[in-house]
Structures are given as C-alpha cells and as structure tokens.
Amino acid sequence: MSNLIPSYFLKIKEEDLNRLRKNLRNDDSVSSKLKVDKTVYDINIAYRGAYTRKFRKRSYVIDFDSEMFFGARKIHLNAEYRDPSLIRNKLSLDFFQDLGVLSPESQHINFYRNGTFKGVYLQLESVDDLFLKKRGLPAGPIYYAINNDANFSFTRDEKPKESLLDGYIQASGDPSDDDFLHDLITIVNTTPQSKFLEEVSQYINMDKYLNWLVGAICTMNNDGFTHNYALYRNSETRMFEILPWDYDATWGRKVSGGIMEHTYVPIEGKKGNHLLYLLIQLPEFRRLYKEVLEEILETKFTVKYMENKVLDLHQLVRPNLLLDPYKNNKVDIFDNEPEIIFQFIRDRNNYLKEQLKNLK
C-alpha cells in the first residue's frame, strides 16, 4: 500500500477562524476555501463533535457551496485525537462493510490550514441522500442518533421522553417521514413478546440488523447501542437498516484513549437499547444471533483476517503521523497499537466464544 495520502489545504480568514474559536459549542459555519489536488472549492466549515471540541486538535464538517466534491455535498474531517492509532474508526467502518452492513467510506488525509500542517485526519462520507444514490439504493429518510435518547424506548432513565424522536436528527427525507420512525418506536414498546419478532421484522431488516449487532459486539463500541449509529428506511422494502457512525473508541480503546477490558460489553449488548433488550430475550432471535456470531468469530473477527488490514493502515498513516504536531511525540505508543488491536481480537474472540452458551 502506498504511503501517500491526499492533502487538503484550507484557506480561512483569521477573523473567521477566531469566530469559530469564540463560539466553540456553536454549529454555525464560516465561509472559506478548500484546495484538493488542483481544484479550489468554496465551502462552509464548522466544528463538529461533542466533547471533542475542547481538544487542541478539533474535527470539522465541510459543506460545499456549489460544486460537488467527488459526488458529495458534505464531508466530515475527524481528528481522531484520542485514538493513539488513528485507524480504529476506519478499521471499524471497513469491518462493517465486510459484514454486509451499510457503512460510510473513509480515508486518511493530511490537513493544512493557512499553510500550516495540522495533522492526519480521517475523512468520513456523509450519510445522506447522495450516500444512497452512490450505492444505487432507493431513496428514504436517514436519521442520525445523536445522544442516548435514541434508545428505542418511550423513556430514558425511567423518565418519559418529550418526544419519541428525541435523540434523532433527520439527515435526509421529509417531515412526514418522521411517522415511520414514530411507528417503529411505538411498535417496539407496545407489542407483546409472543408477537414481537414477527412484528418488528416488518419494520427492520433483521438480516442486516443481526450483522450490525455482531459488528458492534465484536468491535465493542460501548456507545454504539444508543447513539453512534444512523437509521435508513428503504422506501422499496419499507424496512429500516442501521448503520455505524463514529467508531473510534473500539478495538480495545475507550473514548478517553485508555485500554478497555475485552469483557466490558457483554455478548447481549447494552440494556440501554430497548429494542435489543427485548429482542435478546426471545429464543428465536438468540438462535439467529448465535448462528451469525459463531460464523464471524471463525471467519472475520480473527487476527488472521484482520492482520493485513491493520498493518496496511498503520503503515499508511505512520510517515504522516511523524509530522503531525499533535501526535508526533507519541510515536512509540503508535507503533505498539497493532499488537494491542491483535491482542484485543484474540481476547474478545475467546470471551465471546465462551459466552455463546448464554444465547441458548
């Protein structure tokens, strides 16, 4: 794999940059220009993320004014500041793709601001109508789950939610599409157990859901059950599919960047996700889940399958990380990351195999 990654050059007025800094929690954007290859794009740029905005190396969302950027009108540039490897997010999204789950494309880039190198970033594809068009998929509403209210329940922390759609933001679609998500959450919370799997399977593509669940369980995204996901409703099948989003705290690392024990997320997932909590109690669902998980533990969630993927990404990023002003003093940690990921895979794989008996 080539060690060359694209370079993006942002040209922004100092007063506009200061405006972003002074309004750190504000999602308002400022106008600027972005040069990629020989093309200069007129853009609007803003900070993105929640707690990550307080970091020295911040993430961005970029909207393109008129000219499309390789078929996209919006991209996300993630700083991956707390991930010592800078590759966990991409590694996860690619892993979901291997499982047959809709997942954003991503690539590492070198990011320059007003002529100064600001480090290695991960460019993420925006999940919107153009995401669907690129894949030849039917149109349909798309929702981002932005906080723990997106738990498929009428309540959070035993308190009624003001709206069933709390925790979601519509990225694509019409206001009337909200009715479909409203109906799904209502069905989840009102259907008796005896008819639950049959009813829910009319609203959710269960094959895709099982593959997503296995991906979330294997990569062990602790936050991936009540946010860090998106929902897409296929207008032809009339069923929802779930997509991963923001999977940097995975493969054995916490959101803080520290080590996360391989047993932290149970095989049944997190109870905060009311849909999963109800599904996992059903013997028929547990049988289906067990079959998919057993196969992936033998075929794809293994060091043998993941080794070259990890090493290729690691080797791609390393020469650029040596120049990253926020990461170049942590090269020793970076160089140990492949083995940390491999050991996590071994430990997590063994743990999940031991826990399969709980799915009987």
ZAMARDO-305163 format. One record per atom (N, C-alpha, C): y, x, z negated. Coordinates in steps of 0.2 Angstrom, whole numbers, plus 5000, padded with zeros to 4 digits. Layout:
REM ZAMARDO-305163
YXZ/...
REM end
This chain:
REM ZAMARDO-305163
499450045000/500050005000/500650045000/501150035004/501750065005/502150064998/502550124997/502950124991/503650094992/503750074998/504450045000/504449974998/504949954995/505049884993/505749874996/505949804998/506649795001/507149804996/507749814998/508349824994/508849774996/509149744990/509649684991/510249714988/510849704992/511449734990/511949674988/512149664982/512549614980/513349634980/513749604983/514449624983/514849564980/515049574973/515349524970/516049544967/516549504967/517149524964/517149534956/517449584954/517449594946/517649534942/518149494945/518349444941/517849384941/517449384946/516949334946/516349354942/516249414942/515649444938/515849434930/516449444929/516749434922/516649364920/516749314925/516749244923/516049224922/515549254925/514849244923/514649264916/514949324915/514849354908/515149314903/515749294904/516049254898/515749184897/515449154902/515049094902/514349104903/514049144898/513349164899/512849104899/513049054895/512548994895/512648944900/513148954904/513348904909/513048914916/512748864919/512448874925/512848874931/513548874930/513948874936/513948934940/513948934946/513948994950/514549014953/514649074956/515149104959/515049124966/515549124970/515349154977/515349224978/514949254982/514849324983/514449334990/514349394991/513949414997/513349454996/512849444999/512149474998/511949505005/511849575005/511649605011/510849625011/510549605015/509749615016/509649645023/509349705023/509249735030/509949745033/510149715039/510749725042/511149655042/510849605038/511249535038/511549535031/512249505032/512649485026/512649415025/512449385020/512449315018/512949295013/513249235015/513749205010/513349165005/513349184999/512949154993/513349124988/513049084983/513249074977/512749094972/512949134967/512549164962/512649144955/512149134951/512249114944/511649154940/511749154933/511249174929/510749124929/510049144928/509549094927/509149114920/508749064918/508349084912/508649044906/508349054900/508549034894/508749084889/508249104885/508349164880/508449234884/508249234890/508349294894/509049314896/509549264895/510149284897/510549334892/510249334886/510549384882/510349454883/509849464887/509649534888/510149574893/510149634892/510549684896/510449674904/509849664906/509649654912/509449584913/509849544917/509849474917/509549454924/509349394924/509049364930/509549314933/509449304940/509849264944/509549214948/509949164950/509749114955/510249124961/510049124967/510449134973/510349074977/510949044979/510948984984/511349014990/511049004996/511349025002/511748965005/512348985007/512848935009/512648895016/512548935021/512448905027/511848935031/511748995031/511249025035/510649035030/510049015033/509449015029/509149085028/508849095022/508649165020/507849165021/507649185027/506949185029/506649115027/506949065029/506648995028/506848965022/507248995017/507348975011/508148965010/508348915006/509048905004/509148924997/508648944993/508748964987/508149014985/508349064981/507849114978/508049134971/507549154968/507649174961/507449254960/507949284957/507849354955/507649364948/507049384946/506849384939/506949464937/507249474931/507249544929/506649564926/506149524924/505549544920/505649594915/506249584911/506449634906/505949644901/505649594898/505149604893/504449624895/504349624901/503649644903/503649724905/503349764901/503349834902/503049854909/502649814912/502349824918/502749804924/503149754923/503549724929/503049684934/502449674933/502049654938/501649584935/501649574929/501249514927/501449444930/502049434931/502249374934/501949364941/502049414945/501749414952/500949414952/500649454947/499949454947/499649384945/500049354941/499849284939/499849234945/500449234948/500549184954/500049204959/499949264961/499449284966/498749254964/498549264957/497949244955/497849164956/498349134954/498349054955/498249044963/498549074967/498449064974/497649084976/497349134973/496649144974/496249084971/496449054967/496048994964/496148934968/496648934973/496748874977/497248834974/497748854970/498248824967/498948834970/499248784972/499948794975/500348844970/500648894973/500948944969/501548974973/502148994970/502649024974/502449094976/502749114982/502649184984/503149224980/503049284980/503449334976/503349404978/503949444978/503949514980/504449544975/504249614974/504749654971/505249684975/505849684973/506449714977/506849754972/507249804976/507749844972/508449804973/508749804967/509349764967/509949804965/510449804970/511049844969/511649794968/512149804964/512649764963/513349814963/513749794968/514349834970/514149904970/513649924974/513449994975/513050024970/512949994964/512550024958/511849994958/511350034957/510650014957/510549984950/510349914950/510249884944/509549874942/509149904946/508449894944/507949864949/507349864947/506749824951/506749754948/506749704953/506749634951/506149604955/505949544953/505449504956/505749444959/505749444966/506049384970/505549334970/505749274968/505249214967/505449164972/505049134976/505149074980/505349014976/505848974978/505948914975/505448864977/505248824972/504848764974/505248704975/505248684982/505748634984/505448604990/505848564994/505548535000/505348585005/505748645005/505648695010/504948735008/504848735002/504148765000/503548725003/503648655003/503148615006/503148625013/503748625016/503748625024/503448695026/503548745023/503248815024/502548805025/502248765020/501448765020/501148705024/501648665027/501348615031/501148555027/501448545021/501248495016/501648435017/501448375015/501848315016/502348315011/502948285013/503548285008/503348245002/503648254996/503548224990/504048254985/504148214979/504548244974/504248304970/504748344968/504548404964/504948404958/504548414952/504948424946/504748484942/505248524940/505148574935/505148554928/504648574924/504548564917/504948624914/505548604911/505948654908/505948664901/505648624897/505548634890/504948594887/504848594880/504248564878/504248494877/504748454880/504748384880/504248364886/504148414891/503748394896/502948404894/502748364890/502148364886/501648304888/501848264893/501548204895/501448154889/501848154885/501748104879/502448064878/502348014874/502947964873/503348004867/503048054864/503348084858/503348154859/503748184854/503748264853/503848274846/503448314843/503448324836/503448254832/503048204834/502948144831/503648104831/504148124835/504748084836/504748054843/504947994844/504947964851/505547994855/505348014861/505748044866/506247984869/506848004870/507347964873/507147934879/506847974883/506647954890/505947994891/505547954895/504847984897/504948044901/505548054904/505648104909/505948164905/506048164899/506348214895/505948274896/506248334898/505948394899/505848414906/505948364910/505948374918/506548374921/506648414927/507248414931/506948404938/507248364942/506948354949/507248404953/506848444957/507048494961/507048464968/506748414970/506648384977/506448314976/506748274980/506548204980/507148154979/506948094978/507448044977/507448014970/507947984968/507947954961/507347904960/507247864965/506647814965/506047854964/505947914965/505347954964/505147954957/505647954953/505547954945/505047904943/505047854947/504547794945/503847824945/503647864949/502947894950/502747934944/503247974941/503148014936/503147974929/503547924929/503647874923/502947844923/502647824928/502047784928/501447834926/501447894928/500947944926/500947944919/501547964916/501547974909/501347904905/501547854907/501347784904/500547774904/500247794910/499547784911/499247834906/499447894905/499147944901/499147914893/499647884892/499747864885/499547794883/499347754888/499147684887/498347664889/498047714892/497447704895/496847714890/496447664888/495847684884/495447734886/495147774881/494747834883/494147814888/493847754887/493247744891/493447734899/494147724900/494347724907/494847784909/494947824904/495447874905/495347924911/494747954912/494648004918/494747964924/494447904925/494447864931/495147844933/495547824928/496247804929/496747864931/496647914927/497147974928/496948014934/496348004937/496148034943/496448004949/496747944948/497047914953/497747934954/498047974949/498647994949/498748074950/498248104948/498248184948/497648204952/497748254956/497248284960/496848324955/496248304953/495848334947/495548394949/495348404956/495148474958/495648524957/496248514959/496748554959/496948564951/496948514947/497148514940/496648564937/496048564938/495548604935/495648674937/495748684943/495948754945/496548784941/497048744941/497648764937/497448774930/497048734927/496948744920/496548804919/496048824923/495648884922/496148944923/496648944928/497148994929/497549004922/497748954919/498248954913/497848984908/497148964907/496748984902/496549064902/496449084908/496249154909/496849194908/497349184912/497949224911/498349224904/498149164901/498349154894/499149154893/499449104897/500149094896/500249034891/500449064885/500449014879/500948954880/501448974884/501948914886/501848874892/501248894895/501148864902/500848794901/500848764895/500548694895/501048644894/501648664891/502148614890/502748624894/502848684897/503348704902/503048764906/503448794910/503248844914/502748814919/502848754922/502548734927/502948684931/502748664937/503048614941/502548564943/502848504945/502448454947/502648434954/502148424959/502248394966/501848334967/502148284969/501748224971/501648224979/501048234981/500948224988/500948154991/501448144995/501548074997/501048045001/500548085004/499948055008/499348045003/499248084998/498648074994/498948024988/499548024987/499947994981/499648014974/499548084974/499248114968/499748174967/499748194960/500148244958/499748314958/500048364959/499748434958/500248474954/499948514950/500348554945/500348634948/500948664947/501048724950/501248774944/501048834944/501348884939/502048904940/502348924935/503048954935/503248994929/503549054930/503749094925/503149124921/502749164924/502049184921/502149254919/502649284916/502749354914/502349364908/502349314903/502049334897/501349314897/500949354900/500249344902/499849414902/499249404903/498849464904/498849514898/498949474892/498949514886/499549534883/500149504885/500849524883/501149454881/501549454875/501949404873/502549394877/502949344875/503649334878/504049394876/503949414870/504349474867/504149544870/503549544873/503349604876/502749634872/502649614866/502149644862/501449614864/500949644861/500249634863/500049564860/499749524864/499549454862/498749454861/498549444856/497749444855/497449404860/496849424862/496549384868/496249324866/496249304859/495949244857/496549194855/497149214857/497749174854/497749104857/497549094864/497549024867/496849004867/496648954864/495948934864/495648904870/495048904871/494748884878/494948814879/495148774874/495348704876/496048694877/496448754878/497148744879/497548734873/498148714874/498648694868/498648624868/498648604861/498648524860/499248494861/499848534862/500448504863/500448474870/500048484874/499948454881/499548394880/499848334879/499448274878/498948254883/499148264889/498648254895/498048294894/498148354893/497548404892/497148384886/497548364880/497248354874/496748294875/496948244878/496548184879/495948194884/496048234889/495548254894/495048294891/495148344887/494648384885/494248354880/494348294877/493948254873/493348224877/493448214883/492948174887/492448224890/491748204888/491248244890/491148264898/491348214902/491348224909/491848274911/492448274908/492948324910/492748394908/492448394902/492248464899/491748494904/491248444906/490748474911/491048504917/491548464920/491848494926/492248554925/492648554919/492948614917/492548674916/491948664913/491548714911/491248744918/491048704923/490748724929/491248774933/491948754933/492448794936/492548854933/492648854926/492748914922/492248964922/491648934922/491048984922/491049024929/491148994934/491249024941/491749074941/492349054939/492949104939/492849164935/492449154929/492349214924/491849264927/491449234932/490949284935/491249314942/491749284945/491949304951/492649334952/493149294949/493849314950/494149344944/494049324938/494349344932/493949404929/493849454933/493449514931/493949574933/493749634930/494049694931/493949714939/493349704941/493149724947/493549684953/493649624952/494049584956/494749604956/495049614950/495749624949/496049694949/495549744949/495749814948/496249834954/496049824960/496449854966/497149814966/497149754964/497749714964/498249734959/497949754953/498349784948/498649854950/498149894952/498349964954/498849964960/498749924965/499249924970/499949904968/499949854964/500649834962/500949884958/500549914953/500849964949/501050024953/500750044958/500950104962/501550084966/501550024968/502150004972/502750004968/502749984962/503349974958/503550044955/503050094953/503250154949/503750194952/503850214959/504350254961/505050224960/505050164960/505750124960/505850114952/505350104948/505550104941/505850164938/505650224941/505850284939/506650294939/506950244943/507650244944/507950184941/507550144938/507850084935/508150104929/508850084928/509250104922/508950074916/508650014916/508349984910/507649994909/507350034913/506550044912/506350114913/506850164915/506550224917/506450274911/506650244905/506450284899/505850264895/505450214899/504850184896/504250194901/504350254905/503850264910/503150274907/503050304901/502450314898/502150254896/502550204894/502250134892/501950104899/502450104904/502250084911/501550104913/501450174912/500850204915/500250184911/500350154905/499750134902/499550054903/500050024906/499949954907/499349934911/499149964916/498449944920/497849944915/497849994911/497249984906/497349934901/497949914899/498049864894/497849794898/498049784904/497849724908/497049724908/496749784910/496049784911/495649764905/495949794899/495549784893/495649704891/496249684892/496349614891/495849564895/495749584901/495249544905/494549554902/494349614900/493649614898/493649574891/494149584887/494049544880/494149474881/494649454885/494749374886/494049344890/493849384895/493249354898/492649344893/492549394889/491949394884/492149334879/492749334877/492849274872/492749204875/493049194882/492949134885/492149114886/491749164888/491049154889/490749134882/490949164877/490649144870/490849074868/491449054870/491748994869/491448934873/491148954878/490948894883/490448844880/490148864874/489748814871/490148764868/490748774867/491248714864/491348664869/491148674875/491348624880/490748584882/490248584878/489648544879/489848464877/
REM end
